[in-house]
Amino acid sequence: MTLLAPYACDPARSRGRRFAQPPAPTRTEYQRDRDRIVHSSAFRRLVYKTQVFLNHEGDLFRTRMTHSLEVAQLGRSIARSLRLNEDLVETIALAHDLGHTPFGHAGQDALNDCMAGFGGFEHNLQSLRVVDNLEERYPEFDGLNLTFETREGILKHCSQTNARQLEAVEPNGVAQRFLHRTQPSLEAQLCNLADEIAYNAHDIDDGVRSGLLTLEHLEAVPLFDVFRCQALNAHPQLRDKTLGRRLLYESIRRMLSSQVYDVIEATQAAIDRVKPMSLVDVRHSVCLVQFGDGMRAQSASLKSYLLEHLYRHPQVLHTTGRAKQVVSDLFNAYCSAPQEMPISYRRRAQQVGSVAEDAQPGPTVLTRAVADYIAGMTDRFAAKEHQRLTGLHLLPMEDA
């Protein structure tokens, strides 16, 4: 077993859980966190939540679950070389999208618009709400009662307003770094970058599978094309058009490997310059997990290309426009008739033990409960609920 670096997160020195529990006899604290996440309802729902293409558009497109697994794999590979805590990296990776809405970024944008007058909606903050409050699995507390280090990694972005609110409830807690402008652990930093690497690669794959991108289109992307050329030089038989999928996979594989090695090299160089001797040193340094300058520029260029040619493709925008309407209509319907939600969410809306059918909750408490309910939906359940409540059939979720 690789020894942890002195600046890595050591489960034996964890800042602990909000509710004290005796240690597990056979698992570290971060392994225990990982297992709680894998067994959670929110994690299971990720299999039917959109990455780019909606659930009904194909069985082989990425979902939030497969994306999270790919982030975990990349993160563990890099963590091992840098002597960081692999278990914590995996745990954060598996949990980082638990708060995502149905219908990907379209659903998130729509729910944020609906919540504009009630504090807005941030999927990172929602992921924290899921593990801190919304999961209902234990008799002693709400949520999963995860360690500070896992929760810190889950909350990778946070507005100043929300950070101040979190800090008021949990002084010196996971939001403090956003107020003091300090860094999270290297494990959390690594998950952020592994997330970017994973979605750039699999969005190329899904874009080609959908027909919205082609290998010929991608010749305009330097980061991808250099590895396409390498693959063709090493395997000339891949010039056969019938082997296009193999050429795509080999090009992506080479691109991923190059990015992983680049992160390891650039991050180790940054660590060698700063010479952190502890996690405290990491927190008071600059962000140390990084691409080299060349790879950073090429990755940014790839992201720009995908934004213009995939995420803003008319076919994608047409579908996401309908998805936004589904989320908006659901929000308005539940706010007008909270009795249409399950009893657990109606109780949250009231903040009392029971809810009468004709009770009228306050607007802020009600809207947050509605947002919690919608954010937890899968694509197909949201489409089914929308059809039930409105009579409209905007998205063809046949299996809903």
LUMGU-94160 format. One record per residue (C-alpha): residue number from 1; residue in one letter; chain; x, y, z. Coordinates in nm, 2 decimals, padded with zeros to 4 digits. Layout:
<sites>
[NUM; 'a'; 'A'; [X; Y; Z]]
...
</sites>
This chain:
<sites>
[1; 'm'; 'A'; [00.00; 00.00; 00.00]]
[2; 't'; 'A'; [00.13; 00.34; -00.10]]
[3; 'l'; 'A'; [00.21; 00.57; 00.20]]
[4; 'l'; 'A'; [00.01; 00.89; 00.21]]
[5; 'a'; 'A'; [00.20; 01.21; 00.15]]
[6; 'p'; 'A'; [00.22; 01.44; 00.47]]
[7; 'y'; 'A'; [-00.02; 01.69; 00.30]]
[8; 'a'; 'A'; [-00.28; 01.42; 00.21]]
[9; 'c'; 'A'; [-00.60; 01.37; 00.40]]
[10; 'd'; 'A'; [-00.55; 01.10; 00.66]]
[11; 'p'; 'A'; [-00.88; 00.94; 00.79]]
[12; 'a'; 'A'; [-00.72; 00.90; 01.13]]
[13; 'r'; 'A'; [-00.70; 01.28; 01.15]]
[14; 's'; 'A'; [-01.04; 01.36; 01.01]]
[15; 'r'; 'A'; [-01.22; 01.65; 01.15]]
[16; 'g'; 'A'; [-01.50; 01.41; 01.20]]
[17; 'r'; 'A'; [-01.88; 01.40; 01.16]]
[18; 'r'; 'A'; [-02.15; 01.64; 01.27]]
[19; 'f'; 'A'; [-02.30; 01.36; 01.49]]
[20; 'a'; 'A'; [-02.04; 01.15; 01.67]]
[21; 'q'; 'A'; [-02.04; 00.78; 01.59]]
[22; 'p'; 'A'; [-01.81; 00.50; 01.70]]
[23; 'p'; 'A'; [-01.55; 00.40; 01.43]]
[24; 'a'; 'A'; [-01.63; 00.11; 01.20]]
[25; 'p'; 'A'; [-01.42; -00.20; 01.29]]
[26; 't'; 'A'; [-01.30; -00.28; 00.93]]
[27; 'r'; 'A'; [-01.33; 00.04; 00.73]]
[28; 't'; 'A'; [-01.17; 00.38; 00.75]]
[29; 'e'; 'A'; [-01.39; 00.69; 00.78]]
[30; 'y'; 'A'; [-01.37; 00.77; 00.41]]
[31; 'q'; 'A'; [-01.44; 00.42; 00.31]]
[32; 'r'; 'A'; [-01.75; 00.44; 00.53]]
[33; 'd'; 'A'; [-01.85; 00.76; 00.36]]
[34; 'r'; 'A'; [-01.82; 00.60; 00.02]]
[35; 'd'; 'A'; [-02.03; 00.30; 00.12]]
[36; 'r'; 'A'; [-02.31; 00.53; 00.26]]
[37; 'i'; 'A'; [-02.31; 00.72; -00.07]]
[38; 'v'; 'A'; [-02.33; 00.41; -00.28]]
[39; 'h'; 'A'; [-02.62; 00.28; -00.08]]
[40; 's'; 'A'; [-02.81; 00.61; -00.09]]
[41; 's'; 'A'; [-03.13; 00.67; -00.28]]
[42; 'a'; 'A'; [-02.98; 00.98; -00.44]]
[43; 'f'; 'A'; [-02.69; 00.78; -00.59]]
[44; 'r'; 'A'; [-02.93; 00.53; -00.74]]
[45; 'r'; 'A'; [-03.13; 00.81; -00.91]]
[46; 'l'; 'A'; [-02.82; 00.92; -01.10]]
[47; 'v'; 'A'; [-02.86; 00.63; -01.34]]
[48; 'y'; 'A'; [-03.16; 00.81; -01.49]]
[49; 'k'; 'A'; [-03.03; 01.17; -01.48]]
[50; 't'; 'A'; [-02.91; 01.34; -01.79]]
[51; 'q'; 'A'; [-02.55; 01.43; -01.87]]
[52; 'v'; 'A'; [-02.60; 01.59; -02.21]]
[53; 'f'; 'A'; [-02.86; 01.37; -02.39]]
[54; 'l'; 'A'; [-03.19; 01.30; -02.22]]
[55; 'n'; 'A'; [-03.27; 00.96; -02.08]]
[56; 'h'; 'A'; [-03.50; 00.86; -02.37]]
[57; 'e'; 'A'; [-03.25; 00.95; -02.64]]
[58; 'g'; 'A'; [-03.04; 00.64; -02.62]]
[59; 'd'; 'A'; [-02.93; 00.36; -02.38]]
[60; 'l'; 'A'; [-02.55; 00.42; -02.42]]
[61; 'f'; 'A'; [-02.52; 00.79; -02.36]]
[62; 'r'; 'A'; [-02.36; 00.89; -02.03]]
[63; 't'; 'A'; [-02.58; 00.95; -01.73]]
[64; 'r'; 'A'; [-02.48; 01.13; -01.40]]
[65; 'm'; 'A'; [-02.40; 00.79; -01.26]]
[66; 't'; 'A'; [-02.17; 00.67; -01.53]]
[67; 'h'; 'A'; [-02.00; 01.01; -01.53]]
[68; 's'; 'A'; [-01.95; 00.99; -01.16]]
[69; 'l'; 'A'; [-01.79; 00.65; -01.20]]
[70; 'e'; 'A'; [-01.55; 00.78; -01.47]]
[71; 'v'; 'A'; [-01.45; 01.07; -01.25]]
[72; 'a'; 'A'; [-01.38; 00.83; -00.96]]
[73; 'q'; 'A'; [-01.16; 00.61; -01.19]]
[74; 'l'; 'A'; [-00.96; 00.90; -01.32]]
[75; 'g'; 'A'; [-00.93; 01.06; -00.98]]
[76; 'r'; 'A'; [-00.81; 00.74; -00.81]]
[77; 's'; 'A'; [-00.54; 00.69; -01.08]]
[78; 'i'; 'A'; [-00.40; 01.04; -01.03]]
[79; 'a'; 'A'; [-00.43; 01.02; -00.65]]
[80; 'r'; 'A'; [-00.23; 00.70; -00.64]]
[81; 's'; 'A'; [00.06; 00.86; -00.83]]
[82; 'l'; 'A'; [00.05; 01.17; -00.61]]
[83; 'r'; 'A'; [00.02; 00.97; -00.28]]
[84; 'l'; 'A'; [-00.31; 01.13; -00.20]]
[85; 'n'; 'A'; [-00.60; 00.95; -00.03]]
[86; 'e'; 'A'; [-00.77; 00.74; -00.31]]
[87; 'd'; 'A'; [-01.07; 00.65; -00.09]]
[88; 'l'; 'A'; [-01.15; 01.01; -00.03]]
[89; 'v'; 'A'; [-01.11; 01.10; -00.39]]
[90; 'e'; 'A'; [-01.34; 00.82; -00.49]]
[91; 't'; 'A'; [-01.60; 00.92; -00.23]]
[92; 'i'; 'A'; [-01.61; 01.29; -00.34]]
[93; 'a'; 'A'; [-01.63; 01.18; -00.70]]
[94; 'l'; 'A'; [-01.93; 00.95; -00.64]]
[95; 'a'; 'A'; [-02.11; 01.22; -00.45]]
[96; 'h'; 'A'; [-02.03; 01.54; -00.64]]
[97; 'd'; 'A'; [-02.34; 01.53; -00.86]]
[98; 'l'; 'A'; [-02.60; 01.40; -00.61]]
[99; 'g'; 'A'; [-02.77; 01.74; -00.62]]
[100; 'h'; 'A'; [-02.81; 01.77; -00.99]]
[101; 't'; 'A'; [-03.16; 01.82; -01.13]]
[102; 'p'; 'A'; [-03.32; 01.61; -01.40]]
[103; 'f'; 'A'; [-03.24; 01.72; -01.75]]
[104; 'g'; 'A'; [-02.88; 01.82; -01.68]]
[105; 'h'; 'A'; [-02.78; 02.19; -01.69]]
[106; 'a'; 'A'; [-03.11; 02.28; -01.85]]
[107; 'g'; 'A'; [-03.30; 02.16; -01.55]]
[108; 'q'; 'A'; [-03.06; 02.34; -01.32]]
[109; 'd'; 'A'; [-03.10; 02.67; -01.50]]
[110; 'a'; 'A'; [-03.48; 02.64; -01.50]]
[111; 'l'; 'A'; [-03.49; 02.56; -01.13]]
[112; 'n'; 'A'; [-03.25; 02.85; -01.05]]
[113; 'd'; 'A'; [-03.48; 03.08; -01.25]]
[114; 'c'; 'A'; [-03.78; 02.95; -01.05]]
[115; 'm'; 'A'; [-03.60; 03.01; -00.72]]
[116; 'a'; 'A'; [-03.46; 03.35; -00.82]]
[117; 'g'; 'A'; [-03.67; 03.52; -00.55]]
[118; 'f'; 'A'; [-03.60; 03.26; -00.29]]
[119; 'g'; 'A'; [-03.23; 03.22; -00.27]]
[120; 'g'; 'A'; [-03.16; 03.06; -00.61]]
[121; 'f'; 'A'; [-03.05; 02.70; -00.68]]
[122; 'e'; 'A'; [-02.69; 02.58; -00.69]]
[123; 'h'; 'A'; [-02.64; 02.21; -00.76]]
[124; 'n'; 'A'; [-02.32; 02.19; -00.55]]
[125; 'l'; 'A'; [-02.51; 02.33; -00.25]]
[126; 'q'; 'A'; [-02.79; 02.09; -00.33]]
[127; 's'; 'A'; [-02.55; 01.80; -00.32]]
[128; 'l'; 'A'; [-02.45; 01.90; 00.03]]
[129; 'r'; 'A'; [-02.82; 01.93; 00.12]]
[130; 'v'; 'A'; [-02.87; 01.58; 00.00]]
[131; 'v'; 'A'; [-02.60; 01.43; 00.22]]
[132; 'd'; 'A'; [-02.67; 01.66; 00.52]]
[133; 'n'; 'A'; [-03.05; 01.67; 00.52]]
[134; 'l'; 'A'; [-03.25; 01.50; 00.25]]
[135; 'e'; 'A'; [-03.14; 01.14; 00.27]]
[136; 'e'; 'A'; [-03.36; 00.96; 00.53]]
[137; 'r'; 'A'; [-03.18; 00.64; 00.63]]
[138; 'y'; 'A'; [-03.09; 00.67; 01.00]]
[139; 'p'; 'A'; [-03.31; 00.70; 01.31]]
[140; 'e'; 'A'; [-03.07; 00.94; 01.49]]
[141; 'f'; 'A'; [-03.01; 01.21; 01.23]]
[142; 'd'; 'A'; [-03.11; 01.34; 00.89]]
[143; 'g'; 'A'; [-02.87; 01.29; 00.60]]
[144; 'l'; 'A'; [-02.57; 01.05; 00.58]]
[145; 'n'; 'A'; [-02.36; 01.22; 00.85]]
[146; 'l'; 'A'; [-02.04; 01.22; 00.63]]
[147; 't'; 'A'; [-01.70; 01.34; 00.74]]
[148; 'f'; 'A'; [-01.60; 01.70; 00.71]]
[149; 'e'; 'A'; [-01.35; 01.62; 00.43]]
[150; 't'; 'A'; [-01.60; 01.45; 00.21]]
[151; 'r'; 'A'; [-01.86; 01.73; 00.26]]
[152; 'e'; 'A'; [-01.59; 01.99; 00.19]]
[153; 'g'; 'A'; [-01.51; 01.82; -00.14]]
[154; 'i'; 'A'; [-01.88; 01.79; -00.24]]
[155; 'l'; 'A'; [-01.93; 02.17; -00.19]]
[156; 'k'; 'A'; [-01.68; 02.27; -00.47]]
[157; 'h'; 'A'; [-01.86; 02.60; -00.55]]
[158; 'c'; 'A'; [-02.07; 02.82; -00.33]]
[159; 's'; 'A'; [-02.19; 03.18; -00.35]]
[160; 'q'; 'A'; [-02.09; 03.43; -00.08]]
[161; 't'; 'A'; [-02.45; 03.46; 00.03]]
[162; 'n'; 'A'; [-02.49; 03.09; 00.07]]
[163; 'a'; 'A'; [-02.15; 03.05; 00.23]]
[164; 'r'; 'A'; [-02.24; 03.31; 00.50]]
[165; 'q'; 'A'; [-02.57; 03.13; 00.57]]
[166; 'l'; 'A'; [-02.39; 02.79; 00.60]]
[167; 'e'; 'A'; [-02.12; 02.95; 00.82]]
[168; 'a'; 'A'; [-02.39; 03.09; 01.06]]
[169; 'v'; 'A'; [-02.53; 02.74; 01.10]]
[170; 'e'; 'A'; [-02.20; 02.56; 01.11]]
[171; 'p'; 'A'; [-01.92; 02.79; 01.23]]
[172; 'n'; 'A'; [-01.58; 02.70; 01.09]]
[173; 'g'; 'A'; [-01.75; 02.45; 00.87]]
[174; 'v'; 'A'; [-01.73; 02.35; 00.51]]
[175; 'a'; 'A'; [-01.83; 02.70; 00.38]]
[176; 'q'; 'A'; [-01.55; 02.88; 00.57]]
[177; 'r'; 'A'; [-01.30; 02.85; 00.29]]
[178; 'f'; 'A'; [-01.52; 03.05; 00.05]]
[179; 'l'; 'A'; [-01.53; 03.34; 00.30]]
[180; 'h'; 'A'; [-01.16; 03.32; 00.38]]
[181; 'r'; 'A'; [-01.05; 03.25; 00.02]]
[182; 't'; 'A'; [-00.85; 02.94; 00.12]]
[183; 'q'; 'A'; [-00.82; 02.61; -00.06]]
[184; 'p'; 'A'; [-00.98; 02.27; 00.00]]
[185; 's'; 'A'; [-00.78; 01.95; 00.03]]
[186; 'l'; 'A'; [-00.58; 01.82; -00.26]]
[187; 'e'; 'A'; [-00.83; 01.54; -00.29]]
[188; 'a'; 'A'; [-01.11; 01.78; -00.34]]
[189; 'q'; 'A'; [-00.90; 01.98; -00.59]]
[190; 'l'; 'A'; [-00.83; 01.66; -00.78]]
[191; 'c'; 'A'; [-01.19; 01.57; -00.81]]
[192; 'n'; 'A'; [-01.26; 01.91; -00.96]]
[193; 'l'; 'A'; [-01.01; 01.86; -01.24]]
[194; 'a'; 'A'; [-01.10; 01.49; -01.29]]
[195; 'd'; 'A'; [-01.46; 01.60; -01.34]]
[196; 'e'; 'A'; [-01.35; 01.83; -01.62]]
[197; 'i'; 'A'; [-01.13; 01.57; -01.78]]
[198; 'a'; 'A'; [-01.41; 01.31; -01.77]]
[199; 'y'; 'A'; [-01.69; 01.52; -01.91]]
[200; 'n'; 'A'; [-01.48; 01.66; -02.20]]
[201; 'a'; 'A'; [-01.38; 01.31; -02.31]]
[202; 'h'; 'A'; [-01.72; 01.15; -02.28]]
[203; 'd'; 'A'; [-01.90; 01.44; -02.43]]
[204; 'i'; 'A'; [-01.69; 01.38; -02.74]]
[205; 'd'; 'A'; [-01.79; 01.02; -02.74]]
[206; 'd'; 'A'; [-02.16; 01.09; -02.69]]
[207; 'g'; 'A'; [-02.15; 01.37; -02.94]]
[208; 'v'; 'A'; [-02.02; 01.14; -03.21]]
[209; 'r'; 'A'; [-02.26; 00.86; -03.11]]
[210; 's'; 'A'; [-02.55; 01.11; -03.14]]
[211; 'g'; 'A'; [-02.44; 01.21; -03.49]]
[212; 'l'; 'A'; [-02.41; 01.58; -03.39]]
[213; 'l'; 'A'; [-02.03; 01.56; -03.41]]
[214; 't'; 'A'; [-01.81; 01.36; -03.65]]
[215; 'l'; 'A'; [-01.45; 01.26; -03.65]]
[216; 'e'; 'A'; [-01.40; 01.50; -03.94]]
[217; 'h'; 'A'; [-01.55; 01.79; -03.73]]
[218; 'l'; 'A'; [-01.31; 01.71; -03.45]]
[219; 'e'; 'A'; [-01.00; 01.76; -03.67]]
[220; 'a'; 'A'; [-01.05; 02.13; -03.58]]
[221; 'v'; 'A'; [-00.98; 02.05; -03.21]]
[222; 'p'; 'A'; [-00.60; 02.03; -03.16]]
[223; 'l'; 'A'; [-00.62; 01.84; -02.83]]
[224; 'f'; 'A'; [-00.82; 01.56; -03.00]]
[225; 'd'; 'A'; [-00.67; 01.57; -03.34]]
[226; 'v'; 'A'; [-00.31; 01.51; -03.23]]
[227; 'f'; 'A'; [-00.42; 01.18; -03.07]]
[228; 'r'; 'A'; [-00.64; 01.09; -03.37]]
[229; 'c'; 'A'; [-00.33; 01.12; -03.59]]
[230; 'q'; 'A'; [-00.12; 00.92; -03.34]]
[231; 'a'; 'A'; [-00.38; 00.64; -03.34]]
[232; 'l'; 'A'; [-00.39; 00.63; -03.73]]
[233; 'n'; 'A'; [-00.01; 00.62; -03.74]]
[234; 'a'; 'A'; [00.01; 00.34; -03.49]]
[235; 'h'; 'A'; [-00.29; 00.15; -03.64]]
[236; 'p'; 'A'; [-00.32; 00.23; -04.02]]
[237; 'q'; 'A'; [-00.61; -00.02; -04.05]]
[238; 'l'; 'A'; [-00.82; 00.24; -03.86]]
[239; 'r'; 'A'; [-00.84; 00.45; -04.18]]
[240; 'd'; 'A'; [-01.12; 00.21; -04.28]]
[241; 'k'; 'A'; [-01.44; 00.41; -04.22]]
[242; 't'; 'A'; [-01.61; 00.10; -04.09]]
[243; 'l'; 'A'; [-01.37; 00.11; -03.79]]
[244; 'g'; 'A'; [-01.47; 00.47; -03.69]]
[245; 'r'; 'A'; [-01.58; 00.37; -03.34]]
[246; 'r'; 'A'; [-01.24; 00.20; -03.28]]
[247; 'l'; 'A'; [-01.06; 00.51; -03.40]]
[248; 'l'; 'A'; [-01.27; 00.73; -03.18]]
[249; 'y'; 'A'; [-01.21; 00.51; -02.87]]
[250; 'e'; 'A'; [-00.84; 00.49; -02.93]]
[251; 's'; 'A'; [-00.81; 00.87; -02.98]]
[252; 'i'; 'A'; [-01.00; 00.94; -02.66]]
[253; 'r'; 'A'; [-00.80; 00.68; -02.47]]
[254; 'r'; 'A'; [-00.48; 00.85; -02.57]]
[255; 'm'; 'A'; [-00.62; 01.19; -02.49]]
[256; 'l'; 'A'; [-00.72; 01.08; -02.14]]
[257; 's'; 'A'; [-00.39; 00.92; -02.07]]
[258; 's'; 'A'; [-00.20; 01.24; -02.18]]
[259; 'q'; 'A'; [-00.42; 01.46; -01.96]]
[260; 'v'; 'A'; [-00.37; 01.23; -01.66]]
[261; 'y'; 'A'; [00.00; 01.23; -01.70]]
[262; 'd'; 'A'; [00.00; 01.60; -01.75]]
[263; 'v'; 'A'; [-00.19; 01.66; -01.43]]
[264; 'i'; 'A'; [00.04; 01.43; -01.23]]
[265; 'e'; 'A'; [00.35; 01.61; -01.37]]
[266; 'a'; 'A'; [00.22; 01.96; -01.33]]
[267; 't'; 'A'; [00.08; 01.90; -00.99]]
[268; 'q'; 'A'; [00.39; 01.74; -00.86]]
[269; 'a'; 'A'; [00.59; 02.03; -00.99]]
[270; 'a'; 'A'; [00.36; 02.27; -00.81]]
[271; 'i'; 'A'; [00.39; 02.07; -00.49]]
[272; 'd'; 'A'; [00.77; 02.07; -00.52]]
[273; 'r'; 'A'; [00.77; 02.45; -00.56]]
[274; 'v'; 'A'; [00.54; 02.52; -00.26]]
[275; 'k'; 'A'; [00.66; 02.24; -00.04]]
[276; 'p'; 'A'; [00.35; 02.19; 00.17]]
[277; 'm'; 'A'; [00.42; 01.99; 00.48]]
[278; 's'; 'A'; [00.07; 01.95; 00.60]]
[279; 'l'; 'A'; [-00.30; 01.99; 00.50]]
[280; 'v'; 'A'; [-00.29; 02.33; 00.67]]
[281; 'd'; 'A'; [-00.02; 02.43; 00.42]]
[282; 'v'; 'A'; [-00.23; 02.31; 00.13]]
[283; 'r'; 'A'; [-00.53; 02.52; 00.25]]
[284; 'h'; 'A'; [-00.32; 02.84; 00.27]]
[285; 's'; 'A'; [-00.15; 02.79; -00.07]]
[286; 'v'; 'A'; [-00.27; 02.84; -00.42]]
[287; 'c'; 'A'; [-00.46; 02.56; -00.60]]
[288; 'l'; 'A'; [-00.19; 02.30; -00.65]]
[289; 'v'; 'A'; [-00.38; 02.04; -00.86]]
[290; 'q'; 'A'; [-00.35; 02.17; -01.22]]
[291; 'f'; 'A'; [-00.28; 02.12; -01.58]]
[292; 'g'; 'A'; [00.05; 02.23; -01.73]]
[293; 'd'; 'A'; [00.01; 02.56; -01.93]]
[294; 'g'; 'A'; [-00.01; 02.39; -02.27]]
[295; 'm'; 'A'; [-00.27; 02.13; -02.17]]
[296; 'r'; 'A'; [-00.47; 02.40; -01.98]]
[297; 'a'; 'A'; [-00.50; 02.60; -02.30]]
[298; 'q'; 'A'; [-00.59; 02.30; -02.52]]
[299; 's'; 'A'; [-00.85; 02.18; -02.27]]
[300; 'a'; 'A'; [-01.01; 02.53; -02.27]]
[301; 's'; 'A'; [-01.02; 02.52; -02.64]]
[302; 'l'; 'A'; [-01.19; 02.18; -02.64]]
[303; 'k'; 'A'; [-01.45; 02.31; -02.39]]
[304; 's'; 'A'; [-01.52; 02.61; -02.61]]
[305; 'y'; 'A'; [-01.56; 02.38; -02.91]]
[306; 'l'; 'A'; [-01.81; 02.15; -02.73]]
[307; 'l'; 'A'; [-02.00; 02.45; -02.61]]
[308; 'e'; 'A'; [-02.05; 02.59; -02.96]]
[309; 'h'; 'A'; [-02.09; 02.27; -03.16]]
[310; 'l'; 'A'; [-02.26; 02.03; -02.91]]
[311; 'y'; 'A'; [-02.42; 02.20; -02.61]]
[312; 'r'; 'A'; [-02.56; 02.48; -02.82]]
[313; 'h'; 'A'; [-02.65; 02.26; -03.12]]
[314; 'p'; 'A'; [-03.01; 02.33; -03.23]]
[315; 'q'; 'A'; [-03.12; 01.97; -03.17]]
[316; 'v'; 'A'; [-02.99; 01.98; -02.81]]
[317; 'l'; 'A'; [-03.14; 02.33; -02.75]]
[318; 'h'; 'A'; [-03.48; 02.21; -02.88]]
[319; 't'; 'A'; [-03.49; 01.93; -02.63]]
[320; 't'; 'A'; [-03.35; 02.13; -02.34]]
[321; 'g'; 'A'; [-03.60; 02.40; -02.41]]
[322; 'r'; 'A'; [-03.88; 02.15; -02.35]]
[323; 'a'; 'A'; [-03.70; 02.02; -02.04]]
[324; 'k'; 'A'; [-03.69; 02.37; -01.90]]
[325; 'q'; 'A'; [-04.06; 02.40; -01.95]]
[326; 'v'; 'A'; [-04.12; 02.07; -01.77]]
[327; 'v'; 'A'; [-03.92; 02.19; -01.46]]
[328; 's'; 'A'; [-04.08; 02.53; -01.46]]
[329; 'd'; 'A'; [-04.43; 02.39; -01.49]]
[330; 'l'; 'A'; [-04.36; 02.13; -01.21]]
[331; 'f'; 'A'; [-04.24; 02.41; -00.98]]
[332; 'n'; 'A'; [-04.55; 02.62; -01.04]]
[333; 'a'; 'A'; [-04.78; 02.32; -01.00]]
[334; 'y'; 'A'; [-04.64; 02.21; -00.67]]
[335; 'c'; 'A'; [-04.63; 02.56; -00.53]]
[336; 's'; 'A'; [-04.99; 02.60; -00.61]]
[337; 'a'; 'A'; [-05.09; 02.25; -00.49]]
[338; 'p'; 'A'; [-04.83; 02.12; -00.24]]
[339; 'q'; 'A'; [-05.06; 01.83; -00.16]]
[340; 'e'; 'A'; [-04.94; 01.68; -00.49]]
[341; 'm'; 'A'; [-04.60; 01.62; -00.34]]
[342; 'p'; 'A'; [-04.52; 01.32; -00.11]]
[343; 'i'; 'A'; [-04.60; 01.37; 00.25]]
[344; 's'; 'A'; [-04.23; 01.40; 00.35]]
[345; 'y'; 'A'; [-04.18; 01.70; 00.13]]
[346; 'r'; 'A'; [-04.51; 01.86; 00.24]]
[347; 'r'; 'A'; [-04.38; 01.82; 00.60]]
[348; 'r'; 'A'; [-04.06; 02.00; 00.50]]
[349; 'a'; 'A'; [-04.27; 02.27; 00.34]]
[350; 'q'; 'A'; [-04.45; 02.32; 00.67]]
[351; 'q'; 'A'; [-04.17; 02.25; 00.91]]
[352; 'v'; 'A'; [-04.42; 02.08; 01.14]]
[353; 'g'; 'A'; [-04.50; 01.72; 01.20]]
[354; 's'; 'A'; [-04.81; 01.68; 00.99]]
[355; 'v'; 'A'; [-04.98; 01.87; 00.71]]
[356; 'a'; 'A'; [-05.34; 01.93; 00.66]]
[357; 'e'; 'A'; [-05.46; 01.90; 00.30]]
[358; 'd'; 'A'; [-05.56; 02.27; 00.29]]
[359; 'a'; 'A'; [-05.26; 02.41; 00.48]]
[360; 'q'; 'A'; [-05.08; 02.71; 00.32]]
[361; 'p'; 'A'; [-04.71; 02.70; 00.38]]
[362; 'g'; 'A'; [-04.49; 03.01; 00.38]]
[363; 'p'; 'A'; [-04.34; 03.09; 00.04]]
[364; 't'; 'A'; [-03.97; 03.05; 00.11]]
[365; 'v'; 'A'; [-04.01; 02.73; 00.30]]
[366; 'l'; 'A'; [-04.25; 02.59; 00.05]]
[367; 't'; 'A'; [-04.04; 02.68; -00.26]]
[368; 'r'; 'A'; [-03.73; 02.52; -00.11]]
[369; 'a'; 'A'; [-03.92; 02.20; -00.04]]
[370; 'v'; 'A'; [-04.05; 02.21; -00.40]]
[371; 'a'; 'A'; [-03.70; 02.26; -00.53]]
[372; 'd'; 'A'; [-03.57; 01.97; -00.32]]
[373; 'y'; 'A'; [-03.84; 01.75; -00.46]]
[374; 'i'; 'A'; [-03.79; 01.84; -00.82]]
[375; 'a'; 'A'; [-03.41; 01.83; -00.79]]
[376; 'g'; 'A'; [-03.43; 01.47; -00.67]]
[377; 'm'; 'A'; [-03.63; 01.35; -00.97]]
[378; 't'; 'A'; [-03.50; 01.14; -01.25]]
[379; 'd'; 'A'; [-03.56; 01.25; -01.61]]
[380; 'r'; 'A'; [-03.84; 01.00; -01.67]]
[381; 'f'; 'A'; [-04.01; 01.06; -01.34]]
[382; 'a'; 'A'; [-04.02; 01.44; -01.40]]
[383; 'a'; 'A'; [-04.16; 01.38; -01.75]]
[384; 'k'; 'A'; [-04.42; 01.15; -01.61]]
[385; 'e'; 'A'; [-04.52; 01.39; -01.33]]
[386; 'h'; 'A'; [-04.54; 01.68; -01.57]]
[387; 'q'; 'A'; [-04.78; 01.48; -01.80]]
[388; 'r'; 'A'; [-04.99; 01.38; -01.49]]
[389; 'l'; 'A'; [-05.02; 01.74; -01.36]]
[390; 't'; 'A'; [-05.05; 01.93; -01.69]]
[391; 'g'; 'A'; [-05.18; 01.67; -01.95]]
[392; 'l'; 'A'; [-04.90; 01.78; -02.18]]
[393; 'h'; 'A'; [-04.66; 01.53; -02.33]]
[394; 'l'; 'A'; [-04.34; 01.73; -02.40]]
[395; 'l'; 'A'; [-04.08; 01.46; -02.37]]
[396; 'p'; 'A'; [-04.12; 01.10; -02.51]]
[397; 'm'; 'A'; [-04.02; 00.91; -02.20]]
[398; 'e'; 'A'; [-04.19; 00.58; -02.30]]
[399; 'd'; 'A'; [-04.06; 00.39; -02.00]]
[400; 'a'; 'A'; [-04.16; 00.65; -01.74]]
</sites>
